[in-house]
Each structure stands twice: as structure tokens, then as C-alpha cells.
Amino acid sequence: MNRTFNSNGYCDPRLHYMVDLSSRLKEIKSMIDDEKYFTINRARQYGKTTILSALADYLDDGYEVVSLDFQTMSSLSFESEQLFVAAFSEELLDLAGELPADIKEKLSEFAGQSAQINSLQALFKVMKNWCKESEKRIVLIIDEVDTAANNQVFVDFLAQLRACYLKRRRVRTFQSVILAGVYDVRSIKGKIHPDETYMENSPWNIAADFLVDMSFSSKDIVGMLVEYENDRHTGMNMIEIADVLYDYTSGYPYLVSRLCKLMDERIAGTTGFENKSSVWTKAGCLSAVKMLLEENNPLFDSLVNKLYRFPELNKVISRHLFQGQPIAYDADDPIVRNARMFGFVEVHNSMVQIANRIFETRLYNRYLSNYKEQNSDIYTGGSRENLEANH
């Protein structure tokens, strides 16, 4: 089977051309070896699921890895503690490896009593017993965890994980817990301590910082292109093509893969690009950029949706693009935090910048098409040509 470039779902090295993740996996494993609990928060389609899938395989020899996805659990599962315990137990039964007989029996009991007296406390007692009985240390991975972030059941679930972490020196529990999503669950507040003041605290304040760079460097992109070139023999200048791809995407994983996919499958064979050799050139890259900017895709839809949901963010981005208004980085500014979390912007030298040229041009074009008064003051000094000229 011929491999392809993939821009839908997670990447499988047997099926898709992808960058070498080994250095990133080594960094993450080091955190797991050190018993760290942490979150992987990145924007949509930034390779979270791909890295988690690869990590499960990478850890397979030394750890028992249990990978869950909260998107597979219905919203009803988070409406009560009992329903959550039943759904979570069912997921564990489906996805865990060989379970000890007593653990399997108890989880089956929980899964069959969705409206009965299941409790998180009872569930975690069973999971701690599982950790105690398991020959290998257990690593718990939960993807799309922010699907459930806005309800008390999830806050209570985090509090139980936090309690496990704090007791790990005295009671054997998970070697590591990894929560992945767009939103940082460390910002969720929960009433954890049942004392007189009922102090509010984050139920995930035990999380270690996750500093692994998941964006693609030019070198990473070259490595992916080498695999493609070994199969297709186009004669491309791989360093030049990687530099052009990086220049427009700043290494945003989806954008890199999407451009490559458009070049390979949509542009090759069209006028001016009759074969693979002619498309894997700078001109082919620029044609793919134009095609990408004109299409609708889930990433662009997500970006636009965030602008509707966060009007202040919309205003800041608009002023930055059309009036050149600089944005100083303020870690306490929720607008800037959201923009960074959603992948709109990056921080360089304490200043906020649009994350990449693709986003910058797409957003610029959106504002131009949405506003009818082209001579408004907001456009002073701004035009599509000026934007392109700045690069």
C-alpha cells in the first residue's frame, strides 16, 4: 500500500508520511519515568492524538498503557457521578489489556449499574488495586479531556487523580497520568478541601509543565520529504521545499501536511504542473498555499468560530492586522491567553504575533470580505497587497 500525506485524524507511519517523533517521545517518556502527571494542551489539529498514539506504542515494552478518549463518551455520561463511573468502567473494560479477574469483575459490576450507587471513590479504589496487582506500572492517557471540562463530575474526577498523585509514595497508583486537549484543565477551579473556608484550588495543580515542542522544524519537514522522495523519486530540492513550507506555516503540523497533500494529490497533473517533479517546486508550494487559503477546512472553521465566541479577541486581532497595533504579551490577559491557546498567536520577544503567514492572510482576507466600508479608518495603511509585501 502506498503511503500518503494525511490531514485527517491521527497519522500512522505505516500509512502516512510523517515527521520523526522519536526525540519528542523520548522527552515525554523521561517525564513518565519521573512519575510526572501533566497535560498536553495544543490548538486544534496540532498533532496531539498522533503523539499520544505513537507514545502508547513507544511505552508498550515497559509500561501498561491505557488510552481513553472522552469524545467517545456521550454528554449523558457526565451528568452524574453514577453515570460517569459506569461509562468510564465500560471504556476501561474495552481498552485495557489483560485485567486481573477481580478488577474485571468489579468494573463489569460498575458498568452494569449506571443508575445505582456507583461512586468515584469506589472506582478509584478498584483502580488503585489494579495498579497494585499489575506487573507493569500503569500509565493513564485521556485524550480530548476538555470535552468534559465544564461540569462538577469532571472536577471531582480530577480531584481524585490529584489525591492519587499526592499519595503515590505510600500507595501504589498510576505511574503517570496524561490529559490532552485544547483547554488547559489546570485553570478549572474546584472546591477540594472540605474545611471551614472551603478554599478554592485547582484540582490539577500538581501537573508538571509540558515543554516538548510539537511544531515541525524545517529539519523535521526535510525528514518527511526524504521518505516521500525515496518512494516517488521526483528530484525535488528537499531543503528548499521544506524552507518554503516552514516559511508559510511556522511548522503548524496540520498546515504542513495539508500543503503536502494538496501538492501531491490535487495540483500534480494540473496545468503547469504536469507531473510530480514539476509540482514539488517553489511554484508548486505557492500554488498549494493559494488553494489552501481558498478552501474551507475544520481548522479554519474552528478559528472563525473562536472569533464569534470571543468578540474581544476578534477586536484585538482586527486592530493588530489593520492598524498595526502591537500586542504586548501579558500572561494575565485572558484575551491573549485564549488567542495563544487556540493557536492564533505566538509570543516572540515579549510581543504577540499571528502564528503563521497562512493564518495571517486567511484572517486578513476574512476581515476584508466581511466589512463593506473599505475606506474606513480601520483599513488605514492596510491592504492585501501590503500584507503580502511585508513578507
C-alpha positions as CSV (number, residue, x, y, z in Angstrom):
1,M,0.0,0.0,0.0
2,N,1.4,3.4,-1.0
3,R,1.7,5.9,1.9
4,T,0.0,9.3,1.6
5,F,0.1,12.6,3.3
6,N,-2.6,12.8,6.0
7,S,-4.5,15.8,7.2
8,N,-7.5,14.0,8.7
9,G,-7.2,12.3,12.1
10,Y,-4.0,10.9,13.6
11,C,-1.1,9.8,11.5
12,D,0.1,6.2,11.3
13,P,3.7,5.7,10.0
14,R,2.6,2.5,8.2
15,L,0.1,4.5,6.1
16,H,1.2,8.1,6.1
17,Y,4.3,10.3,5.5
18,M,5.1,11.9,8.8
19,V,7.9,13.5,10.7
20,D,10.2,11.5,13.0
21,L,8.7,11.7,16.5
22,S,11.4,9.8,18.3
23,S,13.1,12.7,20.0
24,R,9.7,14.0,21.3
25,L,8.7,10.6,22.5
26,K,12.0,10.2,24.4
27,E,11.3,13.5,26.1
28,I,7.8,12.5,27.1
29,K,9.0,9.1,28.3
30,S,11.5,10.8,30.6
31,M,8.6,12.7,32.2
32,I,6.7,9.4,32.7
33,D,9.8,7.7,34.1
34,D,9.9,10.6,36.7
35,E,6.3,9.9,37.6
36,K,5.0,13.2,36.3
37,Y,1.4,13.9,35.8
38,F,0.9,16.5,33.1
39,T,-1.3,18.0,30.4
40,I,-0.7,18.3,26.7
41,N,-2.5,21.5,25.6
42,R,-2.2,22.5,22.0
43,A,-4.5,24.1,19.4
44,R,-6.8,22.0,17.2
45,Q,-5.1,19.7,14.7
46,Y,-1.7,20.2,16.2
47,G,-0.8,16.5,16.4
48,K,-1.9,15.7,20.0
49,T,-3.7,12.5,19.0
50,T,-0.8,11.4,16.8
51,I,1.8,11.9,19.5
52,L,-0.4,10.0,22.0
53,S,-0.9,7.1,19.7
54,A,2.8,6.9,19.0
55,L,3.5,7.2,22.7
56,A,1.3,4.2,23.6
57,D,3.4,2.1,21.2
58,Y,6.7,3.6,22.4
59,L,5.9,2.7,26.0
60,D,4.5,-0.7,25.4
61,D,7.5,-2.7,26.5
62,G,8.0,-1.0,29.9
63,Y,4.5,0.1,30.9
64,E,0.9,-0.9,30.8
65,V,-0.7,1.9,28.8
66,V,-4.4,2.7,29.0
67,S,-5.5,5.2,26.4
68,L,-9.0,6.7,26.6
69,D,-10.8,9.4,24.6
70,F,-13.5,11.4,26.3
71,Q,-15.1,12.1,22.9
72,T,-16.3,8.5,22.8
73,M,-18.3,9.1,26.0
74,S,-21.7,10.8,25.5
75,S,-22.6,14.0,27.2
76,L,-25.1,12.0,29.3
77,S,-22.1,10.2,30.9
78,F,-21.0,13.4,32.6
79,E,-24.4,14.4,34.0
80,S,-23.9,12.4,37.3
81,E,-21.2,10.6,39.2
82,Q,-23.0,7.3,38.8
83,L,-23.3,7.6,35.0
84,F,-19.7,8.7,34.7
85,V,-18.4,5.8,36.7
86,A,-20.4,3.3,34.6
87,A,-19.2,4.8,31.3
88,F,-15.6,5.1,32.4
89,S,-15.6,1.5,33.6
90,E,-17.0,0.4,30.3
91,E,-14.2,2.2,28.5
92,L,-11.6,0.6,30.7
93,L,-13.0,-2.9,30.0
94,D,-12.9,-2.2,26.3
95,L,-9.5,-0.7,26.1
96,A,-7.3,-2.1,28.9
97,G,-5.2,-5.2,28.3
98,E,-5.4,-8.3,30.4
99,L,-7.2,-7.3,33.6
100,P,-6.9,-9.2,36.8
101,A,-10.1,-11.3,37.3
102,D,-11.2,-9.4,40.4
103,I,-10.6,-6.0,38.8
104,K,-12.5,-7.0,35.7
105,E,-15.4,-8.3,37.8
106,K,-15.7,-5.1,39.7
107,L,-15.5,-2.9,36.6
108,S,-18.2,-5.0,35.0
109,E,-20.3,-4.5,38.0
110,F,-19.9,-0.8,37.8
111,A,-20.6,-0.7,34.1
112,G,-23.9,-2.5,34.6
113,Q,-25.1,-0.2,37.4
114,S,-25.4,3.2,35.7
115,A,-28.3,4.3,37.8
116,Q,-27.3,2.6,41.1
117,I,-24.8,3.6,43.7
118,N,-21.6,3.8,41.8
119,S,-19.1,6.4,43.2
120,L,-15.8,7.9,42.1
121,Q,-14.3,6.8,45.4
122,A,-15.3,3.2,44.8
123,L,-14.0,3.4,41.2
124,F,-10.6,4.8,42.3
125,K,-10.3,2.1,45.0
126,V,-10.6,-0.5,42.3
127,M,-8.1,1.3,40.0
128,K,-5.6,1.5,42.9
129,N,-6.0,-2.2,43.5
130,W,-5.3,-2.7,39.8
131,C,-2.1,-0.6,40.0
132,K,-1.1,-2.7,43.0
133,E,-1.7,-6.0,41.2
134,S,-0.3,-5.1,37.8
135,E,3.1,-6.5,36.9
136,K,3.8,-3.3,35.0
137,R,3.3,0.3,36.2
138,I,0.2,1.8,34.6
139,V,0.2,5.0,32.5
140,L,-3.3,6.5,32.1
141,I,-3.8,8.7,28.9
142,I,-7.0,10.6,28.3
143,D,-7.4,12.5,25.0
144,E,-10.0,15.3,24.3
145,V,-10.3,15.7,28.1
146,D,-11.7,19.2,27.7
147,T,-14.9,17.7,26.2
148,A,-16.0,17.2,29.8
149,A,-14.4,20.3,31.4
150,N,-17.5,22.3,32.3
151,N,-19.1,20.1,34.9
152,Q,-18.7,19.1,38.5
153,V,-18.2,15.4,37.8
154,F,-15.1,16.1,35.9
155,V,-13.8,18.4,38.6
156,D,-14.4,15.7,41.1
157,F,-12.6,13.2,38.8
158,L,-9.6,15.5,38.7
159,A,-9.6,15.8,42.4
160,Q,-9.4,12.0,42.7
161,L,-6.4,11.9,40.3
162,R,-4.8,14.6,42.4
163,A,-5.3,12.6,45.6
164,C,-3.7,9.6,43.9
165,Y,-0.7,11.7,42.9
166,L,-0.2,13.1,46.4
167,K,-0.3,9.6,48.0
168,R,1.9,7.9,45.4
169,R,4.8,7.5,47.8
170,R,2.7,5.5,50.2
171,V,0.1,3.8,47.9
172,R,1.0,2.4,44.5
173,T,-1.1,4.2,41.9
174,F,-0.6,5.3,38.3
175,Q,3.0,5.8,37.2
176,S,1.8,8.8,35.2
177,V,-1.4,10.5,34.0
178,I,-1.6,12.5,30.8
179,L,-4.5,14.7,29.9
180,A,-4.7,16.1,26.4
181,G,-6.9,18.8,24.9
182,V,-7.1,22.4,23.7
183,Y,-8.1,23.9,27.0
184,D,-5.8,23.8,30.0
185,V,-7.6,21.9,32.7
186,R,-5.3,23.5,35.3
187,S,-7.4,26.6,35.1
188,I,-10.5,24.7,36.3
189,K,-11.4,25.6,39.9
190,G,-12.9,23.1,42.3
191,K,-13.7,23.0,46.0
192,I,-11.3,20.3,47.0
193,H,-10.7,20.9,50.7
194,P,-13.7,20.3,52.9
195,D,-12.7,22.8,55.6
196,E,-14.4,25.9,57.1
197,T,-13.1,28.3,54.5
198,Y,-13.9,26.0,51.6
199,M,-10.9,27.4,49.8
200,E,-11.0,27.1,46.0
201,N,-8.0,25.4,44.4
202,S,-7.2,23.9,41.0
203,P,-7.8,20.1,41.1
204,W,-4.9,19.7,38.6
205,N,-2.3,22.0,40.2
206,I,0.0,19.0,40.5
207,A,0.6,19.0,36.8
208,A,4.2,19.3,35.6
209,D,5.0,21.8,32.8
210,F,4.9,20.2,29.3
211,L,7.6,21.9,27.3
212,V,8.0,19.5,24.4
213,D,7.9,21.4,21.1
214,M,5.3,19.8,18.9
215,S,5.6,22.1,15.9
216,F,7.7,21.0,12.9
217,S,11.1,22.5,12.2
218,S,12.5,22.7,8.7
219,K,14.7,19.8,9.5
220,D,11.6,17.7,10.6
221,I,9.9,18.6,7.3
222,V,13.0,17.5,5.3
223,G,12.9,14.1,7.1
224,M,9.3,13.6,6.0
225,L,10.1,14.7,2.4
226,V,13.0,12.2,2.3
227,E,10.6,9.4,2.9
228,Y,8.3,10.6,0.2
229,E,11.3,11.1,-2.2
230,N,12.6,7.6,-1.6
231,D,9.2,6.3,-2.8
232,R,8.4,8.8,-5.6
233,H,11.8,10.0,-7.0
234,T,10.7,13.5,-8.0
235,G,14.1,15.0,-7.9
236,M,12.9,17.9,-5.7
237,N,15.3,20.1,-3.7
238,M,14.0,18.9,-0.3
239,I,15.8,21.6,1.7
240,E,14.3,24.4,-0.4
241,I,10.8,22.9,-0.3
242,A,11.0,22.4,3.5
243,D,12.0,26.0,4.0
244,V,9.1,27.3,1.9
245,L,6.6,25.1,3.8
246,Y,8.0,26.3,7.1
247,D,8.0,29.9,6.0
248,Y,4.3,29.8,5.4
249,T,3.2,27.5,8.3
250,S,5.8,28.1,11.0
251,G,5.7,24.4,11.5
252,Y,2.0,24.1,12.3
253,P,1.6,20.3,11.8
254,Y,-1.8,20.3,10.0
255,L,-0.9,23.1,7.7
256,V,2.4,21.4,6.7
257,S,0.6,18.1,6.0
258,R,-2.3,19.8,4.2
259,L,0.0,21.7,1.8
260,C,2.0,18.5,1.0
261,K,-1.3,16.6,0.4
262,L,-2.6,19.3,-1.9
263,M,0.6,19.3,-3.9
264,D,0.7,15.5,-4.2
265,E,-2.9,14.8,-4.9
266,R,-4.6,18.0,-6.2
267,I,-2.0,20.1,-8.0
268,A,0.1,17.4,-9.6
269,G,-1.4,16.8,-13.1
270,T,-2.9,20.2,-13.5
271,T,-1.9,23.0,-16.0
272,G,1.7,24.0,-15.4
273,F,2.3,21.0,-13.1
274,E,2.0,18.0,-15.4
275,N,4.0,15.6,-13.2
276,K,5.3,15.1,-9.7
277,S,8.6,16.6,-10.5
278,S,7.1,19.9,-11.6
279,V,4.8,20.2,-8.6
280,W,7.5,19.8,-5.9
281,T,9.0,23.2,-6.6
282,K,8.6,26.6,-5.0
283,A,5.9,27.4,-7.6
284,G,4.1,24.2,-6.7
285,C,4.3,25.2,-3.0
286,L,2.8,28.7,-3.7
287,S,0.0,27.1,-5.7
288,A,-0.8,24.9,-2.8
289,V,-0.8,27.9,-0.4
290,K,-3.3,29.7,-2.7
291,M,-5.5,26.6,-2.8
292,L,-5.4,26.1,0.9
293,L,-6.3,29.8,1.6
294,E,-9.4,29.4,-0.6
295,E,-10.7,26.2,0.9
296,N,-12.9,25.5,3.9
297,N,-11.5,23.0,6.4
298,P,-12.0,22.1,10.0
299,L,-9.1,24.1,11.2
300,F,-10.2,27.4,9.6
301,D,-13.8,26.8,10.7
302,S,-12.5,26.4,14.2
303,L,-10.6,29.6,14.1
304,V,-13.5,31.6,12.8
305,N,-15.8,30.0,15.4
306,K,-13.5,31.3,18.1
307,L,-13.7,34.8,16.8
308,Y,-17.5,34.6,17.0
309,R,-17.3,33.2,20.5
310,F,-14.8,35.7,21.8
311,P,-15.6,39.2,20.5
312,E,-12.8,40.9,22.3
313,L,-10.3,38.5,20.7
314,N,-11.9,39.4,17.4
315,K,-11.3,43.1,18.0
316,V,-7.7,42.6,19.1
317,I,-6.8,40.5,16.0
318,S,-8.5,43.0,13.7
319,R,-6.7,46.0,15.2
320,H,-3.4,44.2,15.0
321,L,-3.8,43.3,11.3
322,F,-5.3,46.6,10.0
323,Q,-3.8,49.2,12.2
324,G,-0.6,47.5,13.0
325,Q,-1.4,47.9,16.7
326,P,1.3,45.9,18.6
327,I,0.2,43.4,21.2
328,A,2.5,43.1,24.3
329,Y,2.4,39.7,25.9
330,D,0.6,39.8,29.3
331,A,0.3,36.4,30.9
332,D,-2.7,37.6,32.9
333,D,-4.7,38.9,30.0
334,P,-7.4,36.3,29.2
335,I,-7.8,37.6,25.6
336,V,-4.1,37.0,24.9
337,R,-4.2,33.6,26.7
338,N,-7.1,32.5,24.6
339,A,-5.5,33.6,21.4
340,R,-2.4,31.7,22.2
341,M,-4.3,28.6,23.4
342,F,-6.3,28.5,20.2
343,G,-3.2,28.8,18.1
344,F,-3.9,32.2,16.7
345,V,-0.8,33.7,18.0
346,E,2.7,33.0,19.3
347,V,5.0,35.1,21.6
348,H,8.3,36.4,20.4
349,N,10.5,38.8,22.4
350,S,7.5,39.5,24.7
351,M,5.3,40.5,21.8
352,V,2.4,38.7,20.4
353,Q,2.4,37.8,16.7
354,I,-0.1,35.9,14.4
355,A,1.1,32.4,14.5
356,N,1.9,31.9,10.8
357,R,1.6,33.5,7.4
358,I,-1.3,31.2,6.4
359,F,-3.4,32.3,9.4
360,E,-2.4,35.9,8.9
361,T,-3.5,36.0,5.3
362,R,-6.7,34.0,5.9
363,L,-7.8,36.3,8.8
364,Y,-6.9,39.3,6.8
365,N,-9.0,38.2,3.8
366,R,-11.9,37.4,6.2
367,Y,-11.9,40.9,7.6
368,L,-11.7,42.4,4.1
369,S,-14.7,40.4,2.9
370,N,-16.8,41.0,6.0
371,Y,-16.6,44.8,6.1
372,K,-18.3,46.8,3.4
373,E,-16.7,50.1,4.1
374,Q,-13.3,49.6,2.5
375,N,-12.2,53.2,3.2
376,S,-12.9,53.0,6.9
377,D,-10.2,54.2,9.3
378,I,-9.6,50.7,10.4
379,Y,-8.0,50.0,7.0
380,T,-5.6,52.9,7.2
381,G,-2.3,51.6,5.8
382,G,-3.8,48.2,5.2
383,S,-4.4,46.2,2.1
384,R,-4.0,42.7,0.8
385,E,-1.0,43.8,-1.3
386,N,0.6,45.5,1.7
387,L,0.3,42.3,3.7
388,E,2.0,40.3,1.0
389,A,4.7,42.9,0.6
390,N,5.6,42.7,4.3
391,H,6.8,39.2,3.7
